[in-house]
Amino acid sequence: MTTIYDFSARDIDGNERSLAEWKGKVLLVVNVASKCGFTPQYKGLEELQRYYAAQGFDVLGFPCDQFGHQEPGDEAEIRNFCSLTYDVSFPMFAKVDVNGDKAHPLYKWLKSSKKGLLGTEGIKWNFTKFLVNRDGDVVERYAPTDTPEKIGKDLPQLLG
């Protein structure tokens, strides 16, 4: 059976990283964008990261430019924006596609593991979030409008 640990992705610095590095952690995988109406969620995501990291939790940010060209910069620009604007400490990855033929294999798996509203697989917008348990299985999919604060209420039960 496939888990998140079977995938790898290029990080924002260009290094290929196996997601098995996060084995045993609870993860929140988010397709992010710097110029979106939901971009202020970076603040809440960083708060979750800092509050729960010691308990085995990480946010994984995957920039995506498939929705309204809201992530136009390159990886260096994205890294600088996240660092200077939101002091992001959670792992960030290189830009990926989350929909279509060129969708990253991780996102193909995430979408098939936890379908959206009315059984749809496609990601509708930036800041769609997938919660992954310590076994590497997707346990919840959240809409872009679901705030990090709302998601934070679901974390204690997974973190034990």
Summary of the structure (lengths in Angstrom):
residues: 160
radius of gyration: 14.2
end to end distance: 24.0
largest distance: 39.8
contacts: 494
relative contact order: 0.22
helix: 35%
strand: 20%
